[in-house]
Amino acid sequence: MISKIEFLESVDIRKVWSKEDKNFTPWIADPAVTAKLLDQCQIDYDGELTIRTEVALPGCKRKLDVLVESSSGDRIAIENQFNEADHDHMTRSLAYAVGLEAKAVIIVAEAHRPEFVAVANYLNSAAMAYREKGIPVFLVSIELFADPSGGSYFPRFEIVARPDEWKAAVFQGTHSSGVESEREVGIFNFHDQILDEVRQATGIFKNVKSLTGNWKAGSFGLAGVQVAYMVAKDVTTASIWFHTRSAQANKAGLQLLKDNAAEIQQLLKGHDLTWRVQETSSLDVSIEGIGWGSENANARKELLKVLSALTAVAKKYAPELRTAMTVIE
């Protein structure tokens, strides 16, 4: 017997969100929706997200619709609107992104005009040239569909414009001189080739994209604490990383692991443990022979084993870490 098959029907988004500021913006700011939007844009972020709406900027009468901040302090500015994106929303979002030192701008609308797409592509090229100081622009269209039988609505995000990280890495490698450009291309390739294996080995790093930063972190359910790895040219360091806003809480979390060092060392036989205490603290294990400039097959396997072991440690001690770090805070 063949099941009934129907096409979803396109509907006016105002049928669900009658007002832009009172309905549509709060929906965009819902943590699950924001996470879906960032994932669709392939934006990498660390840990928990703090989301605020109607964010004021000194000297401006208007407010930014949504400001997203990751646990590492990176900010993303989001403007949303009904109809076709207009000059007001684009210029305002860019001005706010600069004023709030955002790492990216996302403009969500029902449609985006060709000239705005061209502007976004130009700005994204400029952002890549400025590297860490650049502000990439993501234009996202939204459509709403309904089940013909009624009762359920299905939104869909579609990326209209975004930076091309791969092309940016290649451009820097082929049009610039020196070790720095070679390093950026090498780091991107390293992540691109190993991240799937890291996800399989650890079960985390789900939202982590390749990009060109040498530091990648995966969340396991405890805010401000992640399993991470940092790639250098000939060595990669795997870590349990404590990075809450409280240096004392970070130190307390690391100390709890240190108190159980003998048991942890059993899981990481053959590797030296380094206990690093700073503003952000970490338990580090360095693997020689694998990095953006070189790779040894045995070192690659060892790195994956170490990341898997550190993830197991982090998850095992998560309840105790939460208690120890909360008491300090």
N, C-alpha and C positions, 0 to 999 in steps of 0.2 A: 504493500500500500504506500502510495506517494503522499508525503506530508504536504499540507497546503503551503504554497510559496507566494509571498506578496512582496512588493517593493515598498520601502519606506516612503512616506510622502513629505515633501519639503513644506515647511510652515514658517510663518512670520515669527521671528524671535520674540516679538512683543506679546505673543500669545502666552509666553511663559514669564518673560521679564517685562512688565508693563512700563517701568521707569528705569532709565539708565543708571541714575545715581543710587536709587533706593533698592533696586532689584538686581540689575545686571552686574554692577561693580561688586556688591557683596558675594555674588556667586563666583565671580572670577577670583575673589580673595579667599574662597574656601580652600583649606590646605590641600584637599584631594584634587581639586580643579587646578590649583596653581602648580602642583606637582606634575599633573598631566600636561599642562601647558609647557612647563620647562622641559619635560621629557620630549615632547613633540618638537621643541626647538633644539633639542640635543644640547641643552645647557647643563654643564657639569656644576654640581654644588656639593658642599660638605655638610653632613649632619642634618640637624633640625633647621626648619625655616621659621623666621619671625615675619608675620605678614601684617601690614598696617594699611588702612584705607584713608583717603582724604588727608594726605600728608602735606602740611604747609611748609613753604620755603620762605625764609626771611626776605622781605622786599617784594614778594609776589602776592597778588590778590587771589589768584586761582590756586587750586590744590591738585597735587598729583593723585590720580585715582587709587593706585596700589603701589606700595613699596615693599619689596621682598628683601629680606636680609638673611644670609646664611650664618651658621654658627662661626664661620671663619671671618665674618664681618663684611663679606662681599654683598653689594646691593644691586638689585635689578628694578628698574622703573617700568611700570606698566600703565598704559593709557588704554581705555576701552570706550567704544562708542557705537551707537546704532548707525545704520546707513553706511555711506562710503566715507572712508577716512578723509579728513579735511586738513587744511593748512594749520588751523588752530591747534588741533591735537598733536600733530607732528612736531611743530615748532615748540609747543609747550613741553612735550615729553623730552625733547632734546635739551631744552633749557634746564628742566628739573634734573635730568640725568647728570648734567655737568655740575649743577649746584649741589646735588646730593652725592656726588662722586660715585655714581652707579657704574657697574661693570658692563651693563647692557641695557638696551631699551626694547620693550615689546609693545607694539601697537596692535590692538585687537579691534577689528571692525568687520562689518558684513562684506565689504569690498575695498579694494585698494586701486587707485587710479594708476595707469601706466607711468605717468610722470613721477609719481611718488615712489614707485618701485625702482625707477631709474635713479632717483635721488638716494634711496636706501642702498642700492648697489654701489653707488659712488662713495657714500659714507662708510660702507663696510670695507671698501678697498683702502680708504684713508685710515680706518681704524687698524687694519692689519699693518699698515706702514708705521703707525705710532706704537704698535705692539701693546704693552701693558697699559699705556696711557690712552689707547683708543677706546671708543665706545661703540660696539657693534649694534646694529639696528635689525630687529626682527619684525617683519610685517606678517600678521596672522589673520586670516579670514575665518569667520565662524558661520556655520550653517546649522539649522535646526531641523530635525526630521521627526516624524511621528509615526507610530504604528497605526495602520488603517483601522484596526479594531479599537483604537483609543486607549488612553490611560498612561501611555509611556512616551517620553520624548528622548531623542538621541542627538546630542550636540556633536559637531565635528569641527576640529581645528585643522586648517590647512596652511602650511607655511608658504607665503608668497615671496618673501625675500629674507635672506639671512647670510651671514658671512660663510665663505667656503674655507674652512680651516686647512683642508688638504692643499688647496691651491695656494693659500697664504704661506704654508710651510715650504712648498716647492719654490714659490717666488723668492722667498728670503734665501733659499739655498742656492738658487741659480743666478740671482741678480745682485747678491751682496757678497762681500769678501770676508774672509776671516773665519776663526773657529766658532764664533757665536752662531752664525747661520748654519754651519754644519751640525752644531749641537742641537739646534731647534728641530731640524729635520730628523736627526737621529732619535731624539726623544719622542717625537710624534710617531715614528715608525716602531719604536720599542713598545709603546703603549698599544698601538694598533695591532701588533702581532701577539701580545701576551695577555691582553685584558680578558678575552674569552676564557682562557685557561685559568686566570685568576678567579673569575666568577665561578667556574666549575669547582675549583679547589676549595673556595671559601664559602660559597653560597651567598656572598654579599657583593659589593661594588656594582650593584644593579644600575644606578644612575650615573655611573662614571663613564665619561667619554674620553677619547684619545687626547685631542688637543696637544699643546706643546709645553705645558707645565711639567716639571720633573717630579712633582709630588701628587700622589693619588691616594684617596682615602675612601673606605667603605664603612657604612654604618651597620651596627648589629643590634640597635634598639636602646642604647644608653646615650642620652644627649651629652655632647661634649667629649665623648670618648669614641675613638674609631680605630680600626685596623688600617694601616697605611703602608705604602712603600715609596721610597725616594730613589730615583735612578740617577747615577752619575756615569762617567764614561766607562769605567771598568769595575764598578761595584754598585750593588743595589742594597739598600737598607730597608728591612721590613720592621714594622713597629706596632706597638699598641700606644696610641697617641692620645694624651689628655690635653684638651684645649678649651676648657670652660673659661668664663671671664674671671674666675678666681684662681690665682696662682697657688693659693694654699689648698684649695680643693684638688687641683691637679696634682700637687705634691702628695696629698693624702691618698689619692687613688694609686699613684705609683708606689707609695710605701706599702699599701696593702698587698700589691703583687710581690714586692720585694720580701715581705714577710713570708711569702709562699715560694720563695725562689727555688728551694730544693725540688719541689714538685714540678715547677715550671721547667727547670733545667732537665728533668727526666724526659719531658716531651720534646725538648730541643737538644738532644744529645749531639755532641760534636760541635756545638756552636757556643761562642762566648756571648753572654748577656751584658748589655751596656745599659746602665740606669742613668738617664739624663734628666736632671732637675733644673728647669728654668721657668719662665713665665708659663710656657706650655711644657709639659714633661712627657717622657716616653720611655718605654722599654724597647731597646733597639737590638736587632740582629743583622749583621752585615754579611752579605754573600759576595765573595770575590769571583771575578771571571764572568760576570754578566752585567751589562750596562748598555748605554746607547751607542758606545763605540766598539763593543766586543760582546761576543756571546759564546759560552761554552754549554753544550747540551746538558752536561751533568749539573752545572751551576743553575741552569734554568729549572731543572727538576727539583733541585734543593730549595730554590727560592719559593716555588709553589708549595713544597712541603712545609717550609717555615711559615708562610702566610696562613696555611691551613691550621697549623698548630697554634699560632697566635690567635686566630679566630676562635678556636676551641677554648683557649685560655680565657679570652675576653668574655665569651658567652657563659662559661662556667662561673666566673667570679662577678658577673654583672650585678646580681642582687647585693652582694657585699660591697661592691664598689659604689653602688647607688647610695647605700646607707652611709658609708664612710665619707663620701664626698658631700652629701647633704648636710651631715652634722657640722662639717667645717664651714660650709656656706652660711 
